[in-house]
Amino acid sequence: MTKRLVGMLLTAAVATGVLAATPAAASASETATTARPHLLTYKIYFGKCEDTCRIKVRIKNVSRQRLYDVSLNARLWVNGKKVGACYDYVGGVRAKGVRWAGCTVRSAKLAQMWTRYLDGEIDFDFETRTNVHYEYYS
């Protein structure tokens, strides 16, 4: 939280012209201008998740411009251990449009965890962490 407050203070000071151009102030203003806007929202759905796991993601473009080269990376975790990952290329998403992406995780580690769950040794609490990449031209 302290870093956030210091960053906001530096940005405000540079904007008002209180600070002279120092390397720290220059880097703070550069990072503020190079940050990408969040043009997507997405929601994760799970299909059947046993020895293979189906991950579906609803991707919504909330901007007024077309997005190009949209892709999905998903990593699956069971009981806090990474058991696999998958990738899907979506393509373009029109302005205010919706596209679906989905991929299936199949791995020996996932099958082993499912077998241990069936034997009653462990719980099977799964979660996913996703990343959606895109390009846009303004």
C-alpha positions, -999 to 999 in steps of 0.1 A, spaced: 0 0 0 29 23 7 43 18 -28 9 27 -42 7 59 -22 43 69 -32 35 62 -68 4 83 -67 23 111 -49 50 111 -76 25 111 -104 6 140 -89 39 160 -83 50 154 -118 16 165 -132 16 197 -112 52 205 -121 64 205 -84 93 181 -91 120 186 -116 126 159 -141 145 132 -121 150 96 -133 125 83 -107 98 108 -118 105 100 -154 101 63 -149 69 68 -129 53 89 -156 64 64 -183 48 35 -165 16 54 -161 13 62 -198 23 27 -210 -3 8 -189 -28 -10 -211 -65 -4 -207 -87 -33 -196 -108 -39 -226 -121 -74 -217 -141 -91 -190 -143 -128 -187 -161 -155 -167 -148 -190 -162 -170 -221 -164 -160 -257 -157 -172 -287 -176 -166 -323 -163 -135 -322 -142 -122 -357 -133 -92 -373 -149 -96 -347 -177 -109 -312 -170 -127 -290 -195 -123 -252 -190 -146 -228 -208 -143 -190 -207 -168 -164 -219 -148 -134 -232 -166 -101 -236 -151 -71 -253 -162 -40 -234 -146 -15 -256 -157 2 -288 -128 -11 -309 -121 -45 -324 -96 -67 -306 -72 -89 -326 -53 -120 -318 -72 -129 -286 -58 -160 -269 -64 -179 -236 -39 -195 -213 -53 -215 -184 -35 -233 -156 -53 -258 -135 -46 -263 -98 -59 -292 -76 -54 -288 -38 -28 -260 -44 -7 -281 -68 -4 -273 -105 -16 -303 -125 -17 -290 -160 -22 -261 -184 -39 -255 -218 -41 -229 -245 -67 -217 -270 -66 -192 -298 -98 -172 -301 -91 -148 -329 -107 -114 -332 -135 -101 -311 -157 -73 -325 -166 -42 -305 -190 -50 -276 -189 -86 -288 -187 -120 -270 -166 -150 -279 -162 -183 -262 -129 -201 -256 -123 -235 -242 -96 -260 -237 -91 -294 -220 -64 -302 -195 -52 -338 -197 -21 -348 -177 -7 -377 -158 -6 -356 -126 -43 -348 -129 -52 -385 -134 -31 -394 -104 -48 -368 -82 -82 -381 -94 -72 -417 -86 -61 -406 -51 -94 -388 -46 -114 -420 -56 -93 -440 -31 -103 -415 -4 -67 -402 3 -73 -365 -7 -99 -339 -14 -103 -327 -50 -106 -289 -48 -98 -275 -82 -93 -239 -94 -80 -223 -125 -59 -192 -132 -64 -177 -166 -47 -151 -187 -64 -136 -218 -40 -118 -242 -51 -95 -270 -39 -68 -294 -57 -37 -304 -50 -7 -327 -62 27 -317 
